[in-house]
């Protein structure tokens, strides 16, 4: 009887071990490199959510941390490519807060700036996005001066400043048309100081001159019109400025 029970027990044990070994063999070995490659393919094909699932798995299972850092960055990229810029901002900022000195930190900083830059639309609603993009591009330039994006960064900075200058001009012109000449003066003078040589500078000078004239300070109006003529001698607005000065002297 005892021998029979032993045989039964032994048979059950062998079966259990065989099942366990089979289960272990059936479970695929996690390959973070292959998973990362698959996620990159999915991002390229536009399957962003599927890619993020794989990338989150890499973050959780890559104990060596060799691929999980890249996975964090690619999660941010997946949001960026999906035009979910608020989410990409959060992910890039999180990456930089932890990996500020990583070799891919300049890339993350550039894409963070671009996440704001991509949301610049029209002059009347894009001031905050342009300001944030400018701040992040300048941070890229100062913190990572040898970054490979320097040429395009300088161009993006100019574009941000152009948008900001146009916004300041837009507000200054609004005040002028409203008859708030002192407010127009303040805004337009600040625009010229903050964004010299902007495309709106000639128009800003004209409205500054007219604001002085409407406030009863003709001398300052004439001086500003002369500054307009001197800096932009060939434009139509300078011809108008010359006629105004002539009319003042009559």
C-alpha positions as CSV (number, residue, x, y, z in Angstrom):
1,X,0.0,0.0,0.0
2,X,2.8,2.4,0.9
3,X,4.6,1.5,-2.2
4,X,1.5,2.2,-4.3
5,X,1.1,5.6,-2.7
6,X,4.7,6.4,-3.3
7,X,4.4,5.5,-7.0
8,X,1.3,7.7,-7.3
9,X,3.0,10.6,-5.5
10,X,6.1,10.3,-7.7
11,X,4.0,10.2,-10.8
12,X,2.2,13.4,-9.8
13,X,5.5,15.1,-8.9
14,X,7.0,14.3,-12.3
15,X,3.9,15.5,-14.1
16,X,3.9,18.8,-12.2
17,X,7.6,19.3,-12.9
18,X,7.1,18.6,-16.5
19,X,4.2,21.1,-16.7
20,X,6.2,23.7,-14.9
21,X,9.2,23.2,-17.2
22,X,6.9,23.3,-20.2
23,X,5.4,26.6,-19.0
24,X,8.8,28.2,-18.5
25,X,9.9,27.1,-21.9
26,X,6.6,28.4,-23.5
27,X,7.0,31.9,-21.9
28,X,8.9,34.1,-24.4
29,X,12.1,35.7,-23.2
30,X,11.7,39.5,-23.1
31,X,13.9,41.3,-25.7
32,X,13.9,45.0,-25.0
33,X,15.9,45.8,-28.2
34,X,13.4,43.9,-30.4
35,X,10.5,45.6,-28.5
36,X,12.0,49.0,-29.1
37,X,12.4,48.3,-32.8
38,X,8.8,47.2,-33.0
39,X,7.6,50.3,-31.1
40,X,9.6,52.5,-33.5
41,X,7.9,50.8,-36.5
42,X,4.5,51.4,-35.0
43,X,5.3,55.1,-34.4
44,X,6.4,55.4,-38.0
45,X,3.2,53.7,-39.2
46,X,1.0,56.0,-36.9
47,X,0.0,53.4,-34.4
48,X,0.9,55.6,-31.4
49,X,-1.1,54.0,-28.7
50,X,0.2,50.5,-29.6
51,X,3.7,51.8,-29.6
52,X,3.3,53.4,-26.2
53,X,2.1,50.1,-24.7
54,X,5.3,48.4,-25.8
55,X,7.4,51.3,-24.6
56,X,5.8,51.2,-21.2
57,X,6.6,47.5,-21.0
58,X,10.2,48.2,-21.8
59,X,10.3,50.8,-19.0
60,X,8.9,48.2,-16.6
61,X,11.0,45.2,-17.6
62,X,14.3,46.6,-18.6
63,X,16.2,46.1,-15.4
64,X,19.5,47.1,-16.9
65,X,18.0,50.5,-17.8
66,X,19.8,50.3,-21.2
67,X,16.7,50.6,-23.3
68,X,14.2,52.1,-20.8
69,X,15.7,55.6,-21.1
70,X,15.2,55.5,-24.8
71,X,11.7,54.2,-24.3
72,X,10.9,57.2,-22.1
73,X,12.0,59.5,-24.9
74,X,10.1,57.6,-27.6
75,X,6.9,57.9,-25.5
76,X,7.3,61.6,-25.7
77,X,8.0,61.4,-29.4
78,X,4.9,59.3,-29.9
79,X,2.8,62.1,-28.4
80,X,4.6,64.7,-30.5
81,X,4.1,62.8,-33.7
82,X,0.4,62.3,-32.8
83,X,0.2,66.1,-32.4
84,X,-0.7,65.7,-28.7
85,X,1.6,68.5,-27.7
86,X,0.5,69.0,-24.1
87,X,1.3,65.4,-23.4
88,X,4.6,65.6,-25.3
89,X,5.6,68.6,-23.2
90,X,5.0,66.7,-20.0
91,X,7.0,63.7,-21.2
92,X,10.0,65.7,-22.5
93,X,10.0,67.8,-19.3
94,X,10.0,64.6,-17.2
95,X,12.8,63.2,-19.2
96,X,15.0,66.3,-18.8
97,X,14.3,66.5,-15.1
98,X,15.9,63.1,-14.7
99,X,18.4,62.9,-17.6
100,X,19.5,66.5,-18.0
101,X,23.1,65.4,-18.8
102,X,22.2,62.4,-21.1
103,X,23.6,62.5,-24.6
104,X,20.0,62.7,-25.9
105,X,19.1,65.6,-23.6
106,X,19.7,68.2,-26.4
107,X,17.3,66.3,-28.6
108,X,14.7,66.3,-25.8
109,X,15.1,70.0,-25.2
110,X,14.7,70.7,-28.9
111,X,11.6,68.7,-29.2
112,X,10.2,70.3,-26.0
113,X,10.7,73.7,-27.7
114,X,9.1,72.4,-30.9
115,X,6.1,71.2,-28.9
116,X,5.3,74.8,-28.1
117,X,6.4,76.1,-31.5
118,X,4.0,73.8,-33.3
119,X,1.1,75.4,-31.5
120,X,1.8,78.9,-32.8
121,X,-1.1,79.8,-35.0
122,X,-2.3,83.4,-35.4
123,X,-0.8,86.6,-33.9
124,X,-3.8,87.3,-31.7
125,X,-3.8,83.9,-29.9
126,X,-0.2,82.7,-30.1
127,X,1.7,85.0,-27.8
128,X,2.0,82.5,-24.9
129,X,3.1,79.7,-27.1
130,X,5.7,81.8,-28.9
131,X,7.0,83.1,-25.6
132,X,7.3,79.5,-24.2
133,X,8.9,78.2,-27.4
134,X,11.4,81.1,-27.3
135,X,12.3,80.4,-23.7
136,X,12.9,76.7,-24.5
137,X,14.9,77.4,-27.7
138,X,17.1,79.9,-25.8
139,X,17.5,77.3,-23.0
140,X,18.7,74.8,-25.7
141,X,21.2,77.3,-27.0
142,X,22.6,78.2,-23.6
143,X,22.6,74.8,-21.9
144,X,23.6,72.7,-24.9
145,X,25.7,75.1,-27.1
146,X,27.1,72.2,-29.2
147,X,23.8,70.8,-30.0
148,X,23.3,69.7,-33.6
149,X,20.1,71.8,-34.0
150,X,21.8,75.2,-33.6
151,X,21.1,76.5,-37.2
152,X,17.5,75.6,-37.1
153,X,17.2,76.8,-33.5
154,X,18.4,80.3,-34.5
155,X,15.8,80.4,-37.2
156,X,13.1,79.3,-34.8
157,X,14.1,82.0,-32.3
158,X,13.8,84.6,-35.1
159,X,10.4,83.3,-36.0
160,X,9.2,83.4,-32.3
161,X,10.5,87.0,-31.9
162,X,8.7,87.9,-35.1
163,X,5.4,86.6,-33.7
164,X,6.0,88.3,-30.4
165,X,6.8,91.6,-32.1
166,X,3.7,91.3,-34.2
167,X,1.6,90.7,-31.2
168,X,3.0,93.8,-29.4
169,X,2.3,95.8,-32.5
170,X,-1.2,94.4,-32.8
171,X,-1.9,95.5,-29.2
172,X,-0.3,98.9,-29.7
173,X,-2.3,99.5,-32.9
174,X,-5.4,98.5,-31.0
175,X,-4.8,101.1,-28.3
176,X,-4.0,103.8,-30.9
177,X,-7.3,103.1,-32.8
178,X,-9.1,103.2,-29.5
179,X,-7.7,106.6,-28.8
180,X,-5.5,105.4,-25.8
181,X,-2.4,107.1,-27.1
182,X,-0.3,106.9,-24.0
183,X,-1.0,103.1,-23.8
184,X,-0.1,102.8,-27.5
185,X,3.2,104.6,-26.9
186,X,4.2,102.4,-24.1
187,X,3.4,99.2,-25.9
188,X,5.0,100.2,-29.2
189,X,8.2,101.6,-27.6
190,X,8.5,98.3,-25.6
191,X,8.1,96.4,-28.9
192,X,10.9,98.3,-30.6
193,X,13.2,97.9,-27.5
194,X,12.5,94.2,-27.1
195,X,12.5,93.2,-30.8
196,X,14.7,95.6,-32.8
197,X,14.7,95.4,-36.5
198,X,11.4,93.5,-36.6
199,X,9.2,93.7,-39.8
200,X,6.7,95.9,-37.9
201,X,9.3,98.5,-36.8
202,X,8.5,101.1,-39.5
203,X,4.8,100.9,-38.8
204,X,5.4,101.1,-35.0
205,X,7.5,104.3,-35.5
206,X,4.7,105.8,-37.5
207,X,2.1,105.1,-34.8
208,X,4.5,106.3,-32.1
209,X,4.8,109.6,-34.0
210,X,1.1,109.9,-34.4
211,X,0.5,109.1,-30.7
212,X,2.9,111.9,-29.8
213,X,1.1,114.2,-32.2
214,X,-2.3,113.3,-30.7
215,X,-0.9,113.9,-27.2
216,X,0.2,117.4,-28.2
217,X,3.9,116.7,-28.4
218,X,4.7,117.7,-32.0
219,X,8.5,117.9,-31.5
220,X,8.6,114.2,-30.5
221,X,6.3,113.4,-33.4
222,X,8.7,115.1,-35.9
223,X,11.7,113.4,-34.3
224,X,10.1,110.0,-34.6
225,X,9.0,110.6,-38.2
226,X,12.6,111.6,-39.0
227,X,13.9,108.4,-37.4
228,X,11.4,106.5,-39.6
229,X,12.6,108.3,-42.7
230,X,16.3,107.8,-41.9
231,X,16.0,104.1,-41.2
232,X,13.5,103.2,-44.0
233,X,14.1,105.8,-46.7
234,X,12.7,103.9,-49.6
235,X,9.3,102.7,-48.2
236,X,5.9,104.4,-48.9
237,X,5.5,105.1,-45.2
238,X,8.6,107.4,-45.3
239,X,7.0,109.3,-48.1
240,X,3.9,109.8,-46.0
241,X,6.1,110.8,-43.0
242,X,7.8,113.5,-45.2
243,X,4.5,115.0,-46.2
244,X,3.3,115.1,-42.6
245,X,6.4,116.9,-41.5
246,X,5.9,119.4,-44.3
247,X,2.3,119.9,-43.3
248,X,3.4,120.5,-39.7
249,X,5.7,123.3,-40.8
250,X,3.1,125.1,-42.8
